[in-house]
């Protein structure tokens, strides 16, 4: 069963992007644009974790946190544009479990969520990120690529790109999807970045096996094709 996350954030673009990215990660997500609505959704749906902005209309984040802590120990991660130490200390003293300062990357948010859920025993720690194919092992936990029994030095983004493609065999990804999922929505680089990384991966993987292949789908993007 998918874990529930409640995002209480009044900036619609941030809320929408968080919802999109977290749903891709397998979470069930609800959003609220003000503090009062956030408290209502919290009490009716009982999420597993709350992402809570401090600067909210109607009822600010401090008041929302106080309402949550009146009857629940649900993990809360604060989202704040303020970087002052006293704000962070205040949040932790009032019962927040962690804080993230804007602007943030979606990868940071996901990592913090997993860390807090593990701390509460709401998530298994032994979710291994390792994929194995004929003569190929992609180990994202150790950031190691093994090709035909030999470890091959691979930059982190190349390995993350290969892992993302190989984790969904035969699925076609557009360049923009790969930029979003591997580099994060806050990346402002050129989509040709993906092409360059694919080219480097092919140099490492060419001719290794006839059971899989990094394939270009012309006019669309790329896929990790498995034929056996």
C-alpha positions in Angstrom: 0.0 0.0 0.0 1.4 3.4 -1.0 2.5 5.7 1.8 0.5 9.0 2.1 2.2 12.4 2.0 0.4 15.6 2.6 2.0 18.7 1.0 0.9 22.0 2.6 2.3 24.7 0.3 0.7 27.9 -1.0 3.0 28.2 -4.1 1.0 26.2 -6.6 4.0 25.5 -8.9 6.1 24.1 -6.0 3.1 22.0 -4.7 2.4 20.6 -8.2 6.0 19.7 -8.9 6.4 18.0 -5.5 3.2 16.1 -6.1 4.4 15.0 -9.6 7.8 13.9 -8.4 6.6 12.2 -5.3 3.9 10.3 -7.1 6.6 9.0 -9.5 8.4 7.8 -6.4 5.3 5.7 -5.5 3.8 7.9 -2.9 0.1 8.9 -2.6 0.1 12.7 -2.4 -2.5 15.3 -1.4 -1.9 19.1 -1.4 -3.3 22.0 0.5 -2.8 25.7 -0.4 -3.4 27.1 3.1 -3.0 26.1 6.7 -6.6 25.6 7.6 -7.2 23.3 4.6 -4.0 21.5 5.5 -5.2 20.8 9.0 -8.5 19.6 7.6 -6.8 17.1 5.2 -4.5 16.0 8.0 -7.3 15.1 10.3 -9.4 13.4 7.7 -6.8 11.4 5.8 -4.0 10.8 8.4 -1.0 10.9 6.1 2.2 9.1 6.9 4.3 12.3 6.6 3.7 16.0 6.1 5.7 18.5 4.0 4.8 21.8 5.6 5.6 25.3 4.4 6.1 27.9 7.1 4.8 31.0 5.3 1.1 30.1 4.7 -2.1 32.1 4.3 -5.0 31.9 6.7 -3.0 29.8 9.2 0.8 29.8 9.2 3.0 26.8 9.4 3.9 27.1 13.1 0.2 27.0 14.0 -0.4 24.1 11.7 2.5 22.2 13.3 1.0 22.9 16.7 -2.4 21.6 15.6 -0.8 18.4 14.3 1.2 17.9 17.5 -1.9 18.2 19.6 -3.0 14.7 18.8 -0.4 13.0 16.5 3.3 12.2 16.2 3.2 12.1 12.4 6.6 13.0 10.9 6.7 16.6 9.7 9.4 18.2 7.4 9.3 22.0 7.2 9.7 23.8 4.0 11.0 27.3 4.4 12.5 30.1 2.4 14.2 31.4 5.5 17.7 30.2 6.3 18.1 31.7 9.8 19.3 29.3 12.4 16.6 30.4 14.9 13.8 29.4 12.5 15.3 25.9 12.2 15.8 25.6 15.9 12.2 26.8 16.6 10.8 24.3 14.2 12.7 21.4 15.7 11.8 22.5 19.2 8.1 22.7 18.3 8.1 19.1 17.1 9.3 19.1 13.4 11.4 16.2 12.4 13.5 17.9 9.7 13.6 21.1 7.6 14.5 21.9 4.0 15.4 25.4 2.9 14.2 26.7 -0.4 15.3 26.5 -3.1 15.7 22.8 -2.9 16.1 19.9 -5.3 13.5 17.1 -5.6 16.2 14.6 -4.9 17.0 16.2 -1.6 13.3 16.2 -0.6 12.9 12.5 -1.5 16.1 11.6 0.4 14.9 13.5 3.5 11.5 11.8 3.3 12.9 8.3 3.1 15.3 9.1 6.0 12.5 10.4 8.3 10.2 7.5 7.4 13.0 5.0 8.2 13.6 6.8 11.5 10.0 6.2 12.4 10.1 2.6 11.3 7.6 3.3 8.5 9.9 2.2 5.7 12.2 -0.8 5.2 15.9 0.1 5.1 16.9 -2.9 3.0 15.5 -1.7 -0.4 18.5 -2.6 -2.5 19.1 -0.6 -5.6 20.9 -3.2 -7.7 19.9 -4.4 -11.2 21.4 -7.5 -12.8 21.4 -8.5 -16.4 23.5 -10.7 -18.6 27.1 -9.6 -18.0 25.9 -6.4 -16.4 25.4 -5.3 -12.8 24.2 -1.8 -12.0 24.7 -1.1 -8.3 23.3 2.3 -7.3 23.9 1.7 -3.6 27.6 1.4 -4.1 27.6 3.5 -7.3 29.4 0.7 -9.2 29.0 -0.6 -12.7 30.2 -4.1 -13.5 30.5 -5.1 -17.1 31.5 -8.6 -18.1 32.9 -9.2 -14.6 35.0 -6.1 -14.5 34.3 -2.9 -12.6 34.0 0.1 -14.9 34.6 3.6 -13.7 31.4 5.5 -14.3 30.5 9.1 -13.3 27.5 9.3 -11.0 25.1 10.8 -13.5 25.9 8.2 -16.2 25.2 5.5 -13.6 22.0 7.1 -12.5 20.8 7.5 -16.1 21.6 3.8 -16.9 19.9 2.7 -13.7 16.7 4.7 -14.5 16.5 3.2 -18.0 17.3 -0.3 -16.9 14.8 -0.2 -14.0 12.0 -0.1 -16.6 13.1 -2.4 -19.4 11.7 -1.7 -22.8 10.0 1.5 -21.7 10.7 4.5 -23.8 11.8 7.7 -22.0 11.9 11.1 -23.7 14.9 13.3 -23.1 12.8 15.7 -20.9 11.6 12.8 -18.8 15.2 11.7 -18.2 16.3 15.2 -17.4 13.4 15.5 -14.9 13.9 12.1 -13.2 17.8 11.9 -13.3 18.9 15.5 -13.0 15.7 16.9 -11.3 13.1 19.5 -12.3 15.4 22.3 -11.1 18.0 21.4 -13.7 18.2 24.1 -16.4 20.7 22.4 -18.8 20.3 21.4 -22.5 18.5 18.2 -23.4 21.6 17.3 -25.4 23.1 16.5 -22.0 21.2 13.2 -22.2 22.6 12.4 -25.6 26.2 13.0 -24.4 25.7 10.7 -21.4 24.1 8.0 -23.6 27.0 8.1 -26.0 29.5 7.6 -23.2 27.5 4.7 -21.8 27.4 3.0 -25.2 31.2 3.2 -25.4 31.3 1.2 -22.1 28.6 -1.3 -23.0 29.0 -1.8 -26.8 29.0 -5.5 -27.8 28.9 -6.8 -24.3 25.6 -8.8 -24.6 23.0 -9.7 -27.2 20.3 -9.9 -24.5 20.0 -6.1 -23.9 20.9 -2.9 -25.6 20.7 0.9 -25.1 18.5 1.8 -28.0 17.5 5.1 -29.6 13.8 5.5 -30.4 14.0 8.1 -33.2 12.0 11.2 -32.6 11.1 10.1 -29.0 14.1 9.2 -26.8 15.8 6.2 -25.4 15.1 2.8 -23.9 17.0 -0.1 -22.3 15.8 -2.9 -24.6 15.8 -6.4 -23.2 15.5 -9.2 -25.8 15.9 -12.3 -23.7 
